[in-house]
Amino acid sequence: MKFTPRHIALAIAPVSLLAIALPAAAQDTARMDEVIAAEVDTNAFMGTVLVAQGDGIVLQRAYGDANIEWDIDNTVDTKFRIGSVTKQFTAVAILMLAEEGKIDLDAAVKSYWPGSPESWDAITVRHLLQHTSGIPNVTSFDDFRSEIKYLPKTREEMIERFAGEPLEFAPGEKFAYSNSGYLVLTALVEEASGESYESFLRSRILNPLGMANTGIDTSAAILPKRASGYSPAENGVVNADYVYMGIPRGAGAMYSTTGDLLKWQRGLFGGKLLKPESLEQYLTPPDIEAFNGGKYALGVVEQPGDEGTYYWHSGGIEGFNAWLGHDRERDITVAVLANLNGGAATKLGHSLMTLTQGGEVQLANERVAVATEPDELGEYLGTYALAPTFKITITQDENGLVAQATNQPAFPLFKESEDMFFLKVVDAKVRFDRDEDGAITGLTLFQNGAEMPGARE
């Protein structure tokens, strides 16, 4: 799950609108359609969307092509790779084994994986689940993109690749997203259960919940109604790069449909898989911020919001993005599956959840710029670091503020309200943040459902 802002201009096939369902609640489905259309019309999204309250379908749609080359439409039962949404299933598998006394969440990982290096002595199973272990993320390694992801690897070979690397911080000290930790958890599921990860999922989760359209994807398998995956390119879209699907395992190897993901949420939150106390563990994060003000529990993000708390996870893998969220209090489920890489699935997921909760969502074309005086803008100028290699520099020309991100063109900023500005070339906002004395100390970039803070240098 990597939030990387970028400007994307695409040209893809027109929308295919299928399987319109009658609303099961009083949500404004017309507004939901407008929000989705904003992403579809700018060629940023194709895939499927589902909004449900309880068992009732509020909205279910399919957009764009499952295969562009053959001009085959997506349908509501098209299968998509779900990337890191797989981590929800891995976390629940661990909790199921914990209920059976086969795994202790607070025991050292080396208790179940004896080959663990000495540097892992203080790492517990819970640390892996919460991304607080300090184990570096193997998918961020330079050789992962150039070599590792293309070639068959055993679980031992994959774990060996990162086991010898120094920890990034002391276990439990902070949050850092790590696919490596979930590769280790996959191995623990297999060691504790005595069966393969796929077999455990099928027998203990998928079959009991009737999830016939969900499984572990493999590159060689013939899978009916599987979407092809695409990525944005300078002049349109291209077929996504290859990844050997034996690599991501319990960190991101599953495929599913929006309908099956509703069955998953109904079964999980309906008590069909975990005891109440285990479900509470699943939903309880440490007091460490993870994403956008949310905190990462055990395979899911706890997200506070103006309309109430919900739990979510996004996923991204070559050619596909996914988002799955659940509001426990209102029994709302939102699932968005995309076969075009980009931030649209996450953005739509958060937006549709907000709308279904009764909140409001503003579209980019609905923003109105207010006049500014040139001498009012000087305090905003400077460079703001969102990451060591990603910064936004704010300058000023005769028309107002200009923002330029690392390795990107410069674009004008338009004032919306006090300290809040927006871009017109891409759906993004910038808020300048002040300390208690009123001095600007940073900014926050809002894009694709993500909030990315940056400190002023």
N, C-alpha and C positions, 0 to 999 in steps of 0.2 A: 504494500500500500504506500505509494509514493506520490506526494502532492507536488507536482512541478508545473508552475504556471507557464503557459505559452500561448501565443497567438496562432490559431489554426484557421485556415481557409480551405474548404473542401468542396468537391463536386461529386455527389453520389446520386444514386437512383431515387426516384420520387417515392413518397410515402405510400405504404400499403396499410390500410386501416381495416382491421379484422376483429371479429368476435366481440362486438360491443355488448357489454353486460348491463343490465338494469341496476341502478344504484340500490344498495341494501340499506343505506342510511341517508341522512340529510346532507351529506357532503356536497359541495358545489363541484360536480364533475365537469361542468362547462369550464370553470376556471382551471381545473386540472388539465383539460385538453389544451387550453391556451398555453399553459406552462410547458407542457410536453412539446407542443407545436413550435415553440420558440427555439427549442434545440433541434427539432427535426428540420425546420425550415432553413436553418443556417447550416444544415448538413453536418451537424456535430453528433447526432445520435441516430442509430438504428438498432432495433432489438425489440424487447417486449417489456411491458409494464403491468403490474398488478397492484391494486389497492383493495384491501379487505378489512371488514370489521367483523370480528368473530369468524363464522363460516361464510358470511355473506360477501359476495363480490361487489365492491363499489365501482371498480373500473378495471377492465382488462383489455389491453390493446397490443397489437403488433405493428411494427413499422419497418419499412425498408426491406432489404434483401437478405435472405439467408445465404444466397450465393449470387454475387453480382454477375459473374461470367455467364451463368445460365439463366439469369433474370428470374430467380426463384424467390418468392416472397417469404419473409418471416411470418410465422403463425404463432398463436399463443401456446402451441405445444412444441415449438422448436427448442432443441436442446443447445445450451450454451455452456462453455467452460466458465466456472464461477470463481476461479482464482482463490484468493485468501478467505472468501466466505467458507471455504473448506475448514478453516481453523475452528469454527463453531462446532463442527462435527467432531474434530479431534479432541477438543476440550471436553465435550460431553462424554466421549468414549473414555477418557481418563477418569472422569467423575463416576461413571458407571463401574469401572474397575475399582475405584476407591470404595464405593459402597460394598463391594464384595470382599474388601480387605486385601486386595491384591496390589494396591498402590496406596502409599501414604503421601498426600500432597506436600507435606512438610518434611519428608525424608530427603536425604541427599540423592541427587541423580545417580551418583556412583553406586547406590544400593541396587539399582536396576540395570545399570549399564557399567559393568565392572571395568571396562576399558577406558573410563573417563580419565582425563589428565588430572594431575594434582591441582591445577589452577581451578578446577571445577568442584573442589571439595566442599565449598560452602554453598554451591548452587542446589536449590531444592526443585522439586517438580513444580511447585507453585511459581517459582521464579520464571521457569520456562513458559508457563501458561500466561503469565502477566507481562512478558517481555521485559523483565527486570533482572535477567541473569547476567548481563554484561557480555554474553557471547556475541562476537561480531556477526553481522548478517552476510551469509555466504553469497546471496544474490547481488550484493554490492561489490564483490571482489572483481578486480579487473579481468581475471581469467574466466569469470562466470559467463559474461556476455560473449567472449571471444572463443571459448572452448567448452566449458563444463556443460552448458545447457544443451549442447547438440549431441552428446554422446551418452550411451547407456552407462549407468553407474549403480553399483549396489548400495544399500543403505550404509554399510560400513565404509565404503569409499567416500560417500558424500560427507559423513560425519568426520572422517579422518581429515578431510580437506580443511575444516575450520577448527577442529579440536586442538590443534597445536598453536593456534593464534592467541596472542595475549588478550585477556578480557579488556573490554573498553571501560569498565568501571566495576567497583565492588558489587557483588550480588545484592539486590534489594535497594541499591542506592538511588537509582533513577530508572526512567523508562527509555528504552530504545528498541524500536521494532526489529525483530530478528526472525527471519524465516528459519534460520539455523535451529533455534530452540524448538520449533514445531517439527522439524525433521527428527530431532531427538525424541520428541514426544511420540511421533509415529512409531519409532522403534520400541519405545516403552509399552505402547499398546500391544504390539506384537509379542514382546517378551512376556508380558503379564498375562495375556489371554491365551497364548499358545497357538494363535492363528494369524493369518495375514491381516493387515489393516483392512483391505478390501473385504475379506470374508467377515471380519468383525462388524464392519458397517452394514453389510448386507443382512446378516443374520440378526443383529441386535437393534438396528435402527431403521434401515430402509424398508425391509420387508414388513416389520410390524406396523409401520406407519403407512404402508401402501405406496411407497415412493418408487414406482416402477420406472420412472423416467429419470432417475438419478443414479450415478455410479462414479467409479474412478475411470477417468478418460485415459485411453491409450491411443497412441498415434496410429497403430496398425489396425485397430478394430474397425469393423464395418458397423457404424452406429446410425440407425435410421433417424432422419430429421435432425441431424447435427448441423449447426450453422458453421459456415466458413468464417474465419477471423480475418479482420482487416485493420490496417494502421494508416493514419494520416501521412500524406507525403506532400511535397511542395506543390505538385500539380494535380492533386486529387487524393485518391486512396490507392494502396497497394496491398497485395496479399501479405499477411503478417509473417514475420520471421518464424522459423521453425524452433520448437523447443521439444526435447524428448520428454514425454509426459511421465516417464518413470522417475524424473528428477524431483518435481515438487511434492509428491506424495501427500502426507497429511497437512502440508503447508499450503497446498493450492492445486491439487490434481483432479478435483471433482467437476462433473458436469451436472446440470439440472435444468428444470423449467420453472417458471414462476409459479405454476400450479403446485408442483411438488414442494417448492420452498414454503408455500402456505401450509401444506401438510406438516412440514418440519416444524414450523413455528407453533402450529396448533397442538402438535404432539408434545413438543418440548415444554411449552408454557401451560399445557393442559395436564401435565403430570403423568404422561404416558411413558416417560423415559427415566426421570430422576425423582427421587424422594424430595419433598419440600425443602429440607435442609440442604440438600445438594444443589437444588436450583438456586437457593439463596447464595450459596458459595459461588456459583457460576456468574451471578449478577453483581457480586460485591468486589469492587476494585480497591487497590491500595490508594492511599492519599497522595497520588502522584499524577500530575496532569499528563495526558497523552496527546490527544488530537482536539483542537478547536474548543478547549475548555472541558472536553470529555476525559474520562479516566478509563483505562483498560482493565477489565475484570479478568475472567477466565475465557478467552476466546471471543469476547464481545466488548464493545465500548459503551459505557454508561454516559449518555449525553443529556445534560440539563438543557432546557429551552424555555422560552417565554410561555409556551403552551403546555409544558410538562416534560418529564423525563422520558426518554426512550432509549432503546438498546439497538446497536447496529454494528455492522461490519461491512467493509467494502472489499473488493477483490480486483486484481489486475493481472493479466497474463497475456502473452503475445496474442493480439487480435481480439481480446475480450476484456470487458469490465463488468463488474456486478456490484449491487448494493442491496442489502437486506436489513430491514429495521422493524422493530416491534415496540409499540406503546403498550405496556403491560396493564396500566390502569384503564385505558379505553379499549383494549383488545384490538388494536389496529396493527395490521401487517402491511408493509410496503416492500415490494420486490421489483428491482430494475435489472434487466440483463441486456448487455450490449455486445454486438460483434463488430464494433468499431472502437479502437482504443481512443482514450481521451477522458476528460473529467465529467462528461455528461451524465453518466450513470449515478455517480455520487451526488452531483448537483441536483438531479431530478429526485433522487431518493430523499434527501433532506427536505426539498421543497414540497414534495407530495405528502411527506409526513406532517410538515407544518400545516398545510392546507387541510388535511384530514383531521388534525387536532383542533381546527377552527381558527388557525392563524392566517396571516396574510403573506403573500409573496409578491415582490415587485419585480417586474420584467425590465430588462435593460432599456427597451424602447419606451418605457413609461417614466423614466427619470427626467427631471426638468432641471436645467442648469440655472443657477442664480448669478447675478452680476457680482463681480469682485473688483476691487481697486488694486492696481499694481503694487502700491506700497503696503498692502495688507498681507502680501504673500511671502515676504522675505524670510519670515521665521520658519517656513516649511523647507527651505532649501537645505540640501545635504545628501549624504549617502546613508542608506539604511540596510543593514545586513540581515537577511532572512535566513541565511545559511552561510557557511564559510565560502562557498563558491557561487552563491546567488545573492546579488545585491540590487537594490533599486536606488538610482540616483535621481533626485528631484532638482530640476533647474527651472529657470523662468525665461520666457521670451516676451515679445510684445503682446501676445494674446493671453498669457497666463502661465500656469504651471505646466511643466513637461516631465513625464516619467520615463526613465530608460532602465530596463532590467538588463542584467548581465547577458551579453551576446545577443541582444534584441534591439530592434529599432526604437526610437524615441516616439512617444505618443502624448498628445495633450491630455491634461486632466481638467475636468469640469466640476466646479463646486456645486454640491447638492445642499449642504447644510454646514453648520459650524464644524470645521475639522474633517468633514466628510467630502470626498471627491470621487468621481467616477470616470471611467474610460468609455469611449464610444466604439472603438475598433474591436473591443472584446468585452464580454460581460464580466466586468470586474470593478470593485470599489477599493478605495484606499482611505483608511481613517488614520489621522495623525493623533498619536497618544501623548498625553501630558502627565507630568508628575503632580504632586499635591501643590506645588508652587506655581503651576501653570506653564512650566517650560516643556517644550516638545522633546520627548526622550526616545520616540520610536514611531513606527507606523504598523498598521495591520492591513494586509492584503486579503480581500475577500474574493475568492474565485472558485468556481466549481464546487460549491458547498464547503469549502475549506477556509479556515481562518489562519493566516500565516503571519505571525508577528516578526518584526525586525527592529533591532536596536539601532539607534542613531550612532554613527561613528564619530 
